[in-house]
Amino acid sequence: MKRNDKQSQTKVLLSLGSNIGDKIDYIKKAMNLLTRSGIFNIIQKSSYYFTEPYGISEQSWYANIVVEGYTELGANSFLQFCKSIEYMLGRKIRKRWTEREIDIDILFFGNSIIQTKKLEIPHPQIQFRNFVLVPLNEIEPNFVHPVFNVTISELFSISKDKLQVIKKDDARRN
């Protein structure tokens, strides 16, 4: 039987992104699958942001969002759960930093520090990516990165990423 008290659950911060087709719809479908399963309870989400592609610039801009929620799963099981949602939504295997239907990245899993072949938590590139830092800073500016021991707002203030991150309401791009 599933216990609902937060002490038995782990706080998780996820980044969701898409740059193919109806980007916002892919993200909404992913959030729906995350919560409908009963495995992940979203308690907070950022605004949507349109962002320049990271890594390979000759592709469509991304839609990105960060969500916060709780799960009772362990980190490896939760990673498999996220990958299964990507698969259900039609994500294809492509080269690194290329277009994707949906991408779900685990940014933080509580204050865990995990380094295996299949999983690195905290996500090892957070500090270099404003498409993650901007929405993360919107909902969790005071969250302390367990490796760097600084807040998300501090990480964002020293970020050297120059790629554009535009809040959906302000965006002229789709």
C-alpha positions in Angstrom: 0.0 0.0 0.0 1.3 3.5 -0.9 2.0 5.8 1.9 1.2 9.5 1.3 3.3 11.2 3.9 6.2 13.2 2.3 8.7 11.5 4.7 8.4 8.3 2.7 8.9 10.2 -0.5 11.7 11.9 -2.3 11.5 15.4 -3.7 12.5 15.3 -7.4 13.1 18.2 -9.8 12.7 17.4 -13.5 13.5 19.3 -16.7 11.1 18.6 -19.6 11.8 19.8 -23.2 10.7 19.3 -26.8 11.5 20.8 -30.1 9.5 18.7 -32.6 5.8 19.2 -33.5 3.5 20.6 -30.9 6.2 21.1 -28.3 4.0 22.3 -25.5 1.6 19.4 -26.1 4.4 16.8 -25.8 5.4 18.4 -22.4 1.8 18.4 -21.2 1.3 14.8 -22.2 4.5 13.8 -20.4 3.4 15.6 -17.2 0.0 13.9 -17.5 1.7 10.5 -17.8 4.0 11.3 -14.9 1.1 12.2 -12.6 -1.6 9.8 -13.9 0.6 6.8 -13.0 0.5 7.7 -9.3 4.3 7.3 -9.2 5.0 11.1 -9.4 3.0 13.8 -7.7 3.7 17.2 -9.3 3.4 20.0 -6.7 4.9 22.9 -8.6 5.8 23.8 -12.2 7.6 26.7 -13.8 6.4 28.8 -16.7 7.0 27.5 -20.2 10.1 28.9 -21.9 11.3 28.9 -25.5 15.0 28.4 -25.8 17.7 28.4 -28.4 18.9 24.8 -29.0 22.0 23.8 -27.0 24.8 22.1 -28.7 23.6 22.1 -32.3 22.1 25.4 -33.4 20.6 24.3 -36.8 17.4 23.0 -35.3 14.1 24.3 -34.0 13.9 26.2 -30.7 12.9 24.1 -27.6 10.0 24.5 -25.2 11.2 23.8 -21.7 9.7 23.6 -18.2 10.9 22.4 -14.8 8.6 20.5 -12.5 8.9 19.6 -8.8 7.2 16.6 -7.3 7.5 13.6 -5.0 8.0 9.9 -5.6 8.4 6.8 -3.6 10.6 5.1 -6.2 14.3 4.9 -5.9 16.4 6.9 -8.4 17.2 4.1 -10.9 13.5 2.9 -11.0 12.4 6.6 -11.4 14.9 7.0 -14.3 13.4 3.9 -16.0 9.9 5.3 -15.4 10.9 8.6 -17.1 12.5 6.7 -20.0 9.3 4.7 -20.5 7.3 7.9 -20.8 9.6 9.2 -23.4 9.2 6.0 -25.3 5.4 6.1 -25.0 5.4 9.6 -26.5 7.4 8.4 -29.5 10.9 9.6 -28.6 13.4 8.4 -31.2 17.0 7.6 -30.5 19.2 10.2 -32.2 22.6 11.7 -31.8 23.4 13.8 -28.7 22.0 17.4 -28.7 19.7 16.8 -31.7 16.0 17.3 -31.9 13.6 15.3 -29.7 10.0 14.7 -29.3 10.3 14.8 -25.5 13.2 14.8 -23.1 12.8 14.2 -19.4 15.9 14.8 -17.3 16.2 14.2 -13.5 17.9 17.3 -12.2 17.8 16.5 -8.5 16.6 13.5 -6.5 16.4 14.8 -3.0 19.9 15.7 -2.0 21.3 12.5 -3.5 24.6 12.4 -5.2 24.7 9.4 -7.6 27.3 8.6 -10.2 26.8 5.5 -12.2 27.2 4.6 -15.9 23.4 5.1 -16.5 22.6 7.9 -14.0 24.3 11.1 -12.7 22.5 13.1 -10.1 22.5 16.0 -9.7 22.4 16.4 -13.5 26.1 17.2 -14.4 25.3 20.1 -16.8 22.8 22.2 -14.8 25.3 25.0 -14.1 26.0 25.4 -17.8 22.4 25.5 -19.1 20.2 28.5 -18.7 17.3 26.6 -20.3 17.4 24.6 -17.1 18.5 27.3 -14.7 15.9 29.9 -15.6 12.8 27.8 -15.0 14.5 26.1 -12.0 15.3 29.5 -10.5 11.6 30.5 -11.0 10.3 27.7 -8.7 13.3 26.8 -6.5 15.7 29.7 -6.2 16.8 28.7 -2.7 17.4 25.0 -3.4 21.0 24.2 -2.5 22.9 22.2 -5.1 24.3 19.3 -3.1 27.6 19.2 -4.9 28.4 22.9 -5.3 26.7 23.9 -2.0 25.3 27.0 -3.6 21.7 28.0 -4.3 20.1 27.8 -7.8 19.8 31.6 -7.8 23.6 31.8 -7.2 24.3 29.3 -9.9 22.1 31.3 -12.3 23.8 34.6 -11.4 27.2 33.2 -12.4 26.1 31.3 -15.5 28.1 32.0 -18.6 25.4 30.6 -21.0 24.4 33.3 -23.5 21.7 31.3 -25.3 18.3 33.0 -25.3 15.6 31.8 -22.8 12.3 33.5 -23.4 9.2 33.1 -21.1 6.3 31.8 -23.2 4.2 34.9 -22.6 7.0 37.1 -23.9 8.0 34.8 -26.7 7.5 35.6 -30.4 8.9 32.2 -31.4 7.2 28.9 -31.5 
